[in-house]
Amino acid sequence: MVLIDRDDATAAQASDMGFLVVKGDADIDDGVLRSARIDTASALFVTTADEHRNLTLMAHTLNPKLSIVVTGADDLLGQMLRRAGASEVVIAERLLADAMLGRLAARPTSA
C-alpha cells in the first residue's frame, strides 16, 4: 500500500508507521501518481474530496483497469465521478442516514 499526501505532518506520521509515502498533490500533478506506481496498482481509494474529478480522471487515464473508489457529496457528483472513471462512489450522507435508520429499526418497541 502506498499513501499519497501533500501534508508534511501526515506524510511523516504515515512513514513512521511503516507505510510507503509519496508526498505531493495527486490532484494536480500526475507525476505524483506515477511515483506511486499507479500504472501497476489494482485499486485506488480516494478518501479526500475529488469534487473536480481531476484525481479520478488522471488515475483512470494512467491505468484504465484500476478499480477506483471515491467519496462523493451527492448522487449528481457521483455520476460525474463515475464518468471520470470511478468504479464505486460512496455517498457519505447516505451511509450516515442508513446507519441512523438501522439504529432506529434495532431499538425495541415499547408497549
N, C-alpha and C positions, 0 to 999 in steps of 0.2 A: 504494500500500500504506500502511496505517495501522497503527502499533504502539500497543497499549494496554498500559500497565504502571503499577503502583502504586508502584514503587520509583523514588525520585528519581534515583539514580545511573544506573540502566539507561535511564530516560527521557531523561536528559541526554545519555548516550552515543549513543543512537539518533538523537536530534535533531542532534547534532554530525556524525553520519554522513549526514545529509540526509533522514532519514525523518520523515514527519509523525507526531507523537506526541500521543496523548490520555492524560493522566495521570489515573489513578483505578483503582478496583476494580470491574471489569465484572462480577464475580461477585455483587456485592450492590447495584449501582447501575445500573439500566438507562439512566440519563441519560448514563453514560459511553459506552454502546453507541450512543445517539442522537447524541452528539457526534462519534463516529467514523463516522457516516452508515451504520450497519448496514442501514438500510432500503433503501439503493441498492447495497449490496455484492453481489457474486456468490458470494463464498466467505469462510469464516472458518476459520482454523486455530487451534485451542486447544492450545497447547504446554505448558500447566500442568495440573496435576491438576484435574479438574472432577468430583470424586467425589460432590458433592451435586447435580450436574446443573443448578445454577442458571444458569450462563452459557449452556449449550447451550439450555436451555428459554427463557430470556429472548430470546436471539438468534433462535431459531426463531419465537417469538411475534411479534417485531418485523418479521421477514422470512421468511415461510413458504417462499419459493422459494430461500432461501440454502442453499448447499452447506456443510455443517459437518463438518470433520474434527477429531476429538479423539483423545487418547490415553486408554487405559483399562488398569486394572491386570489385569483378567481378563475372561473371557467373560461372567460374570454382570453385572459393571459395564457391559460393552459393550452388553449387551441393554438395560439401563436407559437408557444414553446414547442408544441408537437410539430408544427410546420417547420420550425427551425432545426428539428432533429431529435427532440426529446422522445425517449421511449415511454417514459412514465412521468406524469406530473402529479405531485402530491399537493392538494389544496389544504393548507393548514386549518383554515376556518372550518372546513368540512370535517376534518379529523376531530377537532375540538367539539363540534356540535354532535357528532356521532358518539363521542365519549360521554358527553353530558347526558344524552338520551339514554345511553346504556346504563349509566348510574341511576337515572330515574326509574328505568324499567326493572332494575335489580332490587329496588327498595321494596321491602314487604308492605303490602297494603294493610291498613288498619281498618278494623270493623267499626 
